[in-house]
Amino acid sequence: MARRCDLTGKDSQFGHNVAHSNLKTNRRFAPNLQKVSLQSDALRRQVRLRISTRALRSVQHNGGLDRYLLKTADAKLAEPALRLKREIRKALAGEPKSASAES
């Protein structure tokens, strides 16, 4: 399983451990990924994702998964997030308007 965020696509980065003697050895900086279940109001279900803690903060800041995905540009989202965004748009487009909105 790849160490990649399902929402942002944030991936591992590479660099060096640098010793006091200036000897450089390769190392990997892995993103802080968490398995979370986020509620989608449009889909009316829980969505299980592996996302970075930074992405989780962004979702909470934007007021939930649906609002985060709809607000974020497609170029900044990973493929699983784009699939979810299409599902949410389809669900919102097929949703009948409420009686209060018509009057």
VOBA-1610 file (N, C-alpha, C; in pm, whole numbers, padded with zeros to 5 digits, always signed):
BEGIN
Met+00085-00118+00000Met+00000+00000+00000Met+00090+00124+00000Ala+00060+00213-00089Ala+00142+00333-00104Ala+00120+00429+00013Arg+00226+00497+00052Arg+00216+00598+00157Arg+00179+00729+00090Arg+00052+00741+00051Arg+00005+00858-00021Arg-00133+00898+00033Cys-00152+01027+00050Cys-00279+01080+00099Cys-00386+01065-00010Asp-00504+01012+00028Asp-00612+00992-00068Asp-00675+01123-00114Leu-00663+01229-00038Leu-00723+01356-00078Leu-00626+01445-00154Thr-00510+01469-00096Thr-00418+01566-00155Thr-00313+01503-00245Gly-00291+01372-00233Gly-00186+01307-00310Gly-00048+01327-00252Lys-00040+01384-00132Lys+00089+01406-00066Lys+00160+01271-00052Asp+00287+01268-00094Asp+00363+01144-00104Asp+00492+01155-00023Ser+00566+01046-00015Ser+00694+01048+00055Ser+00792+01139-00018Gln+00881+01202+00060Gln+00988+01281+00005Gln+01119+01218+00047Phe+01225+01250-00027Phe+01354+01192+00001Phe+01454+01300+00035Gly+01551+01265+00118Gly+01653+01360+00159Gly+01771+01285+00218His+01845+01351+00304His+01964+01293+00364His+01962+01313+00515Asn+02012+01211+00585Asn+02055+01231+00723Asn+02197+01284+00713Val+02226+01392+00781Val+02359+01452+00774Val+02425+01439+00912Ala+02533+01364+00915Ala+02606+01341+01040Ala+02693+01462+01073His+02745+01465+01192His+02834+01573+01234His+02957+01581+01143Ser+02998+01466+01089Ser+03113+01462+00998Ser+03074+01500+00855Asn+02951+01543+00836Asn+02895+01584+00707Asn+02877+01465+00612Leu+02876+01342+00666Leu+02846+01223+00588Leu+02696+01218+00565Lys+02655+01198+00441Lys+02512+01201+00406Lys+02464+01060+00373Thr+02355+01017+00439Thr+02293+00889+00408Thr+02149+00916+00369Asn+02100+00837+00274Asn+01963+00859+00225Asn+01860+00827+00331Arg+01752+00901+00328Arg+01639+00875+00416Arg+01511+00915+00348Arg+01401+00875+00406Arg+01270+00902+00349Arg+01185+00977+00451Phe+01114+01080+00407Phe+01022+01154+00492Phe+00881+01111+00453Ala+00818+01030+00537Ala+00684+00979+00507Ala+00579+01076+00562Pro+00467+01094+00491Pro+00361+01181+00542Pro+00291+01115+00661Asn+00235+01197+00746Asn+00163+01147+00864Asn+00023+01108+00821Leu+00004+00982+00783Leu-00126+00935+00733Leu-00207+00870+00845Gln-00336+00896+00843Gln-00429+00839+00938Gln-00545+00777+00863Lys-00597+00665+00915Lys-00718+00606+00858Lys-00837+00672+00928Val-00923+00737+00851Val-01037+00806+00910Val-01164+00773+00832Ser-01276+00784+00900Ser-01407+00775+00837Ser-01469+00912+00842Leu-01497+00968+00726Leu-01557+01101+00718Leu-01699+01088+00666Gln-01789+01166+00723Gln-01929+01163+00684Gln-01951+01250+00561Ser-02014+01192+00458Ser-02053+01269+00340Ser-02203+01291+00347Asp-02244+01418+00357Asp-02385+01449+00366Asp-02457+01422+00234Ala-02392+01452+00123Ala-02453+01434-00008Ala-02472+01286-00040Leu-02374+01203-00005Leu-02382+01060-00033Leu-02456+00984+00076Arg-02478+01050+00190Arg-02547+00990+00305Arg-02480+00863+00353Arg-02346+00867+00362Arg-02272+00752+00411Arg-02135+00796+00462Gln-02069+00704+00532Gln-01933+00726+00579Gln-01836+00686+00469Val-01729+00762+00453Val-01625+00733+00355Val-01495+00708+00430Arg-01435+00589+00408Arg-01308+00556+00474Arg-01193+00598+00384Leu-01101+00676+00439Leu-00988+00728+00364Leu-00860+00721+00447Arg-00746+00716+00380Arg-00615+00733+00444Arg-00567+00872+00404Ile-00574+00965+00496Ile-00538+01102+00462Ile-00433+01155+00561Ser-00362+01257+00516Ser-00262+01320+00601Ser-00333+01405+00707Thr-00264+01429+00816Thr-00325+01509+00922Thr-00348+01652+00874Arg-00265+01700+00784Arg-00282+01834+00728Arg-00412+01840+00646Ala-00440+01736+00568Ala-00563+01731+00490Ala-00685+01722+00583Leu-00672+01648+00692Leu-00781+01637+00788Leu-00814+01772+00849Arg-00711+01850+00881Arg-00733+01985+00933Arg-00804+02073+00830Ser-00766+02058+00702Ser-00829+02136+00596Ser-00975+02098+00580Val-01006+01969+00590Val-01145+01924+00580Val-01227+01984+00693Gln-01174+01979+00815Gln-01247+02035+00929Gln-01262+02186+00917His-01159+02253+00867His-01163+02399+00851His-01270+02441+00750Asn-01289+02360+00645Asn-01387+02392+00540Asn-01528+02345+00573Gly-01547+02277+00684Gly-01682+02240+00725Gly-01728+02104+00676Gly-01637+02013+00653Gly-01676+01877+00616Gly-01618+01835+00482Leu-01630+01706+00456Leu-01572+01647+00336Leu-01633+01703+00209Asp-01765+01713+00203Asp-01832+01761+00081Asp-01789+01903+00046Arg-01791+01991+00143Arg-01754+02130+00116Arg-01607+02142+00077Tyr-01520+02063+00141Tyr-01378+02066+00107Tyr-01356+02024-00038Leu-01418+01912-00079Leu-01397+01862-00214Leu-01455+01956-00319Leu-01572+02012-00293Leu-01634+02100-00391Leu-01558+02233-00404Lys-01495+02276-00295Lys-01424+02403-00296Lys-01284+02393-00357Thr-01220+02276-00344Thr-01082+02258-00388Thr-01075+02234-00538Ala-00975+02294-00604Ala-00955+02277-00748Ala-00916+02133-00779Asp-00960+02084-00896Asp-00932+01947-00935Asp-00782+01919-00944Ala-00703+02016-00983Ala-00559+01997-00998Ala-00491+01968-00864Lys-00553+02008-00753Lys-00493+01988-00621Lys-00540+01859-00553Leu-00628+01782-00619Leu-00683+01662-00558Leu-00623+01537-00621Ala-00612+01430-00541Ala-00564+01302-00590Ala-00680+01228-00658Glu-00649+01121-00729Glu-00749+01048-00806Glu-00866+00995-00721Pro-00842+00934-00603Pro-00956+00889-00522Pro-01047+01005-00481Ala-00988+01121-00455Ala-01067+01238-00417Ala-01148+01289-00535Leu-01092+01283-00655Leu-01166+01327-00774Leu-01287+01237-00799Arg-01270+01106-00777Arg-01383+01013-00793Arg-01493+01047-00693Leu-01453+01074-00568Leu-01551+01111-00466Leu-01621+01241-00501Lys-01545+01338-00553Lys-01601+01467-00590Lys-01706+01450-00700Arg-01679+01363-00798Arg-01777+01338-00905Arg-01904+01274-00848Glu-01887+01178-00755Glu-02003+01114-00692Glu-02087+01217-00617Ile-02021+01306-00545Ile-02092+01408-00466Ile-02165+01504-00559Arg-02101+01548-00666Arg-02168+01638-00762Arg-02290+01571-00823Lys-02276+01443-00857Lys-02388+01369-00917Lys-02503+01356-00817Ala-02470+01329-00691Ala-02573+01316-00588Ala-02643+01449-00564Leu-02567+01558-00565Leu-02627+01690-00543Leu-02712+01734-00662Ala-02672+01696-00783Ala-02747+01734-00903Ala-02879+01659-00910Gly-02882+01535-00863Gly-03004+01456-00868Gly-03096+01477-00749Glu-03053+01557-00653Glu-03131+01582-00532Glu-03247+01677-00562Pro-03371+01639-00528Pro-03484+01729-00555Pro-03478+01852-00464Lys-03528+01962-00515Lys-03527+02086-00437Lys-03632+02077-00326Ser-03603+02139-00212Ser-03696+02135-00101Ser-03817+02225-00127Ala-03926+02204-00055Ala-04050+02280-00074Ala-04030+02426-00037Ser-03946+02455+00063Ser-03925+02592+00106Ser-03850+02673+00002Ala-03767+02609-00078Ala-03690+02681-00182Ala-03778+02720-00300Glu-03888+02646-00323Glu-03975+02674-00436Glu-04069+02789-00410Ser-04105+02814-00283Ser-04203+02921-00255Ser-04143+03055-00234
//
